[in-house]
């Protein structure tokens, strides 16, 4: 295992560039009013706008690091700072400092630290001393020795590092990606346990942009740093279950306390290593703590994107092992697949991924009834050696194949990203690129209108706005930006003024604009299909023309001069006048 530690040490040294976000700091309204460091009211100004977003929609982290480890506490938040104007402009590191700090949600939950509080809150043993080696668990696993509350890359920290449970010191975004034009806080070591010891998978961080000369806060935004530790290995690997049967020559163990979930999980982890040792001739039980990615390459831990190395070269990837192996297992009593190819979320993905309690798939698509298999295919497809983990992913255009004038299939929006077999699930590619990502680029890394990140306007992967299946925290950023939930659609979020145009995101016109409301006739006469693309070939409205909020429009006929539309109304020509 020393080989992978050396690889990881080199990897993290390469990534540990100097901080470029300045001291950050919440001036101009980010006062510290009590012992938990409540930053006060959010700052909204006419001059700037903060866009901030988690990259994946859900990160996972182990809580215990003494047996085996899949993922460390490592969260990512990106931010773009917009200087508002008739032509908005994205700010760079010479123009603003960007920082984050914890903020209470509506329930009073706040998560400013990942440290343990003596006698009160136990969050993790990640930074604790391993009594068997005298090193910290993080050192034994990764070859690095950060202080408590500091993460593995870029020295990114939790806000409470200087005084846990009493401080909430703003932490700078330590990286600026000049290609993406976003600030990055890579490696925030947050865990799903708040300062009161309560589980909260959707903790809030306030991202603030400040003037580097005066320290004045230009704008701020509250964003979720989602993190979960819900993995139910014990469903199969607890002693007596299907993967640890009582009648077995393998020394499977029972938990010390059957009523303690952590004790049950630890016993299951022991049993997993015992099973691995028996099947593959390893000695993992004698090498704890074990980093699974030490032998099975995981792109989630390859921050530099260098690919497999060392022992990883001789073994299947982490994704291949977990999905491919488990996907083909059958129940010895019934012969049925343990994870049915076409099973429900609870029968398949939510057996391991968060989860039955923590909703990983909780955004607009999840709310519409779309499940993991509709995008990714079966576990066998995800674990196939024909698929590159974290690279070969479904695309937006796989379901959003075009507009009302030009699209694939019977509907404008499809509900399945592939046309072939569920065990292959090759993402569909559309000819109409109106709703596609950048070429050869995943959604989470793509840029759209004005080089704004797609996630900045639509929300994080798996948590696309609006989020109906989780806490209100997920929708808070959209509400703060535009006054209502859903994708950022109000032009006034970034534009102080705007001429009539069809050059908005995805070819949209001015939204919620009196000028456009009354003066769009010339645009229709010049290019009728531009209107039909969203309002339908018969101009009677489609899902692409639904109102994102309640609207009051002026009419241009001889009747009542205004018309009120409820949120979600498909806008058609006939609402205000006869169809052309």
N, C-alpha and C positions, 0 to 999 in steps of 0.2 A: 504493500500500500504506500510505501515511501515514494515510489515513482510518481504516483498521481499527486501526492502532496507537493513534490518539486514542480510539477507541471502547473499546479494551481498557484504556487508562490510566484512563478514567473509570470503567469497570466495577470495576477492582481497587481504586481509591480508595474507591468506595462500599462495598466489602466489607471494607476494612481498618479494622475497628472495634477499639477497645482490647481488650487481653487481659482476660478475665474469669475465668480459671481460677486466678488467683493465681500464686505462684511454683512451685506443684506441689512436686515434690521427693520423693524416695523416702526417707522416714524409717522407723524401726522395722523394719529388716530388709533394706533395699535398699543394702547396703554395697558399696563399690567395691574389689574385691580384686586386680585386676591391670590390665595396660596396656590391655586392650580394654574395661575398664569393665563386667565381668560384674556384674549387679545382685544376684547371690546367689539364695537360694531364694525361690520365690513365697510371698506372705503370704496365709495363710488364717486367718480369724477367725470367731467366732460372731456378730459384730455386724453385719458388712457383707458385701456381695457385689458384685463388679464384673462387669458384662456389657459386652462390647466386640465390635465387628464392623466389618469393611470394608463399604462400601455396595454394591459391585458384584460382589464375588467375584473380579474381575480388573481391574486397571488396566493401561493400556499407556503406554509412553513411548518416544520416539525416544532413541537413544544419541548420534546425531550431529545437530547443528543447523546445519550449514554449507550444506546444499543445499536441501531442503524439509522441512517439519515438519508432522506430523499432530497429535501430542500432546506437551505438555511433561511433565516429571516432576511429577505432581500426584496424590497419593493421599489418600484420605479414610478416617478411622476415627471411629466414633461410640461413645459409652459412656454407659451408665446405671448409676448407683450405687444399690444397693438397701440400705436399712437393714432387716436381717432382723428378723422378729417374727411373731407370730400373724397380724397384718395387716401385711405388708411395706410399706415406704414408699420411694418414689423420692426421692433427695436432689437438692437444687438448689445453685446456685453459692455460696450463703451458708453451706452446711453442709459442703461438701467441696471440696478442690482435686483436680484430676485431671491426671495427667501421663503421658507415655510415654517409654520409653527402649529401646534395642536389647537383645536377649537372645540368647545362643547357643542354637541348636537341638541336637538329639541328635548331629548330625554335627560340631558345633563351629563351624558357620557363623554369623557375626554381621554385621549390616549397620548400622553406626552413622553412616555418612557417605556422601555422594554425591560428595565431592571426589576429585580425582585425587591420587595419592601419587607424588611425583617419583621416577622411575626404577623404580617397582614396579607400581602399580595405576592403570590408566587407565579411568575410568568414563564420563566424558562431557565434551563441550566446551561444555555449556550456559552456563557462567559465563565461558568463555574469551573473549579478545579476538579479534574478527574482524579479520584483518590488512587487509582491503579497506576497512573503515570506521573502524577505531580504537575502535569500540564493542564491548561484549560481545554475543555472539550473542543472549542473552536480551533485551537492549535493542533490538537490531535487529528482533526478532520481536514483542515484546510492549510495548515502550516503557517497560519497568521495568528497574531495575538492582539487584536484590537481591544481597547478598554470597553467596559460595559456601556451599552447604548451606541456604540459605533459599529458600523457595518463592514462588509468585506471589500468594497470597492470605492474608490474616490474619497475614503474616509468619511462617507456620509453618516450623519448622526441623527439620533432622536432629539427633539427640542429640549428634553429634560436632562441632557447629559451633565450639565454643570451642577445641577441640584435636583435630582429625581424627586418627583411627587410634589415639589414646591415651585420649581422653575418651569418656564416654558420659553426658553431662549430661542429666538429665530435662528434657523440654520440656513446657510447659503446653498443655492444650487451650485454644485461644484464643477459643472461641465456645461459648455455651450457648443452645440453642434451647428457649425456655420452652414452646412449643406441644408439641414432641415430648418434652420433659423429658430431653433428652440433651445431653451435652457433645460438641463436634465439633472435630476436628483436620482442617481442610480445607486441603489443599495441601501435605501432607508430600512433599518432593521426593525420594522414594526411587527407586532404580534397581535392576534385577535383578542387580547385581554386588556380592558381599559384600566385606568388608574384605581378604580374601585374593585378590581378583580372580577368584573363581569365580562362575559363573552360579548364581543361586538365586532362583527366581520366587516363593518362599514365605517371605520373611524374617519373623522374629518380632519383635514389639514387646511389651514388658511395660507394661500400663496399670495405674497405681496410683492409688488414692484415699487422700488423706491428710487428717488433721484440720488445718484452717487455723490453729488456735491453737497446737497443739503440734508439728505436722509429723509426727506418728506415722502410719505406714501402717495404714490400716484394712483394706485388702484389695487384692489385685492379680490380674491375669489375663494370660496370654500369648495374643496374637492375631496372626494372619497379616496383613501388609500386602502382598497379592499384587500383583506388578508384572511385566510381560513386555515385551520388545522384539522378540519373534519376529514379524516380518512378512516374508513371502517374496516381495516384489515381483520379485526377480531370477528367480523361476521363469518369468515371462513377459517381463520387461523387460530382462534381460541381453542383450547384443548377440548376435544369432543366434537368439534365441528368438522365439516367435510375435508378441510385441508390439514387437520390435526386429529385424526380419529383415535379413539381410545385404544382400539386394537391395532397398535402399530409398534414396530420395534424401535422407532425413533423416540427419543426421550422428550416428548412434548410435556410442558408444564402447565399447571393451573395457576391462576392469579392468586396473589397473597390475600386479596380482599375482593370477592366477587361483586361487591356493591360499589367498588371504587373504579370508575371508568378508566383512569390512568393505569391502575394495576392490571386491569383486563387487557389494555392495549400493550403494556410492557410484556405481559406473558405471550401475547400474540406475536410481538416482534421477536422474542426469543424463539418461538416456534418456527417462525419464518426462516431465521438463520439456521436452526437445526435441520429444517427440511432442505434448505439450500446445501448445507454441508453433506447431507446424506445423498442427495441426487447428483451433486457435481464434484464431490471429493474435496471441497474446500474446508477451511478451518476458521470460518468467520466468527463462531462463538468464542474463539480464543483471541480474536483480533479487534474486539469492540473498543471504541465505537467504529462502525463501518460506514463509509460513504459509498452508497450504491453506485454513484457516478464514477467512482474510482476505477471500476471495471467496465461499466456500461455507459457509454458516452451519452451525455445529456446536453443538448443545445442550451437548455436553461441555465447551465453553469459554465458554458463556454462563451464568456462575455466578449472575447476578442474574435470569435468566429474562426478559430484556427483548425477546428475539426478534431477527430479522435487522435489520441496519442497514447503511448505506453501500452498498458494492459488493455485499454479500450479497443485497440486495433484487433485484438484476438477475440472479441466478444460482440454480441449483438448490442444494438443501442438500447438505452433505457426504455424508450418508447416501444421498440420492437419487442423487448422482453415482456414488458408489462401488458401491452395490448395483444400482441400476437400469441403469447403463451396462454394468458388467461382467457382469451377469446375462443380458444379451441377446447378448453376443458369441459368435461361432461360430468354429470352427477353419477357416481358409481351405482346408485340405487335405481335411478330412472333412465339413465342413458341420455337424458336431455342436457343441452348445453347449460352450464352454470350461468353464463351470461348470454342470453338468447340473442341471436343475430339481429332480430327485429324487435327486441324487447323494449320496454319502457325505460325512461331515465332511471327510475328507482331500481330496475332490474339490471342495469348495465352501468352507465357512466357514474351515476350517483352512488354506486357501491364503493367507489374509491375517491372520485373527485367530489369537491364540495358542491352541493350535497343535499341531503334530505332536509337539513336545517339551514345551512348556508347555501343560498341559491347562486351558483356560478352563472348559469344561463338565466338571467333575470331581466333582460332588456326588452325592447319592443318585439324582437323576434320570439323570444321565449313567451312573452305575453300573448302572442298570436298563435301559440300552440306548436311552434317549430321546435324540434328536439335536436340533440347533438347529432344523431345519425342522419338527419336530413341535410346537414352540411358536410359532416366528416365521414359518413358511412359507418359500417360496423366496426367493432374492435379489431376484427381481422384485417379490415382495410387500413385502419390507422397503424396497425403493427406490421403491415406488409413491408418486406425489404425493397419493394418497388417505390416506396414513399419515403422522402427525406423528412424526418421529424422537424416541425417548426418552420418548414420551408414550403412544402407541398400542401398548401391549405386552400380551402374554398375561397372564392373571390366574391366581391359584391356583385359583379356582373353575372355571376353564376345563377342568381335568382332575379336580380334587377337587370333584366336583359335588354331594356330599352324603354321607350315611352309609348304613348297610346297610338302613335303612327307607325312605329317600327319596334317590334319586340319578338322574342321567341315564345312559342307555346300559345296557349289559349288566353292567358292572363298577363297583365302588365308585370305583376310580381308573381314569381313562382315560389313554391314552398319547399323545393328540393333542389340542391345545388348540383346534382349529377343525374345523368341519364342511364348509365350502365348499371351493373350489378352492385348491390349494397356492400359486397365484400371487396369491391374495387373502388367505386365512388370517385371517378375522375371528375374534377370540377369542370362544369360547363363554361365555355368561353363564348361571349356574345359578340356579334358584329357591331352592334350599336354600343359605343363606349361611353354613352352619356353618364352612366352611373358606375363606371369602372374605376379601379385604383390606378395608380401610376404603373407603367409597364414594368413587369418583373419585380413588383414591389408589393408587400403585404399591406393590407388596409392600415394597420397600426403604424406603418412607416410612410404612408402616402400623404401627399400635399394636394390641396385643391385650390379653390378660389383665392386669388391673391397670395398663393403659397401658404395659406393657413392649413394646418394639419387637419386631415379628415376627422380625426378624433376630437379636435377642438370644437367642431360644430355638431358632430353626431354622437359623441360620447365614446367610451372605451369599448373595445372588442368584448362581446358577450354581455355588455351592459349599455347597448345603444339606447339613447333617450327615445321615448319615456320609459322608465323602469317601473313596471307594475308589480313585480313579484318580490320586491325586497323593501328595505327601509326607505323612508323619505329622504335620507341622506344622499342617495344616488341622484335624485332629481334637483338637488339644491343649487348646483352650479348653473344649470340651464335657467332656473327661475331667477337667480340673481343677475344673469346676463341679459335676459330679454323679458322677464316678467311672467313667464309661463314655462311649463316643461315642454319636452320635445326637442328635436334638432334645432339648432340656432338658425332661425329663418328670418328674424326681424333685421332688416338692413340697418336700422338705427343702432344696432348693437355696436357697430364699428364706424358707420358712415354718419357724418354730421349733415351732409346734404348729398343728393344724388340725382342726376338727370334721368329722364325716362330711358330705360335700357332693357335689353334682353341679354345682357352680359353678366348676369348674376350667377351664383353657383348652379351648376348643371343647366345653364341656359335659362335661368329664371328671370322674370321681370321684377320690378320694384314690388315689394310686399307691403300690404297695409298702407298704401300710398293713395291719397286723394287724387294726386295728379295722374297717376296711372289709371285709377278707377274711371276718370272722366275722359281721358285723352288717349285711349289705346286703339282707337279705330284705325289710325294710320298704320300702326304696326300690323294689324290684321290684314289690311288691304295689300300691304307689301309682301306679307308672308303668312298666309292663313295656316299653313301646317305648323308654324311655330306656336300658334295658339292651340291647335288641335293636339299637339304633342302631350299637353297636360290636361286640357279641358275636354278631350275626347274627339274622335272623328266626327261625332254628331254634335259636339260642343255642349253636351248635357252634363259634363263633369265626370271626373274619375277620381281614384284614390290619390292621384298626383295633384289634384286641384282642391283637396280638402283644406278647410281653414284650420290653422294651427291653434287658433284661439277664437274667442268671440270677436266678431267684426261688425262694424257699422259702416255701410257703404252708401255713398250718394247715388241716386238714380238719375238717369238722363232722359226719362220719359215724362209724360204729363201727369203721372200719378204722384204718390207720396215721394218726397225728395230723399228719404233715407230707407234703408232696409237693414234689418238686424239678422245676422247669421250666427247660429250656435256653432261652437267648436266642432270641427269634424264635418261640416257641411260641404259637399262637393260643389264648387263654384261653377255655375253654368251661365251661358249668355242669357237664358230665359229668366233668370232671377231679376234682371233689371230692364231688359228690353227684348224684343223679338230676336230670334237667331238671324244672323246675316244670310 
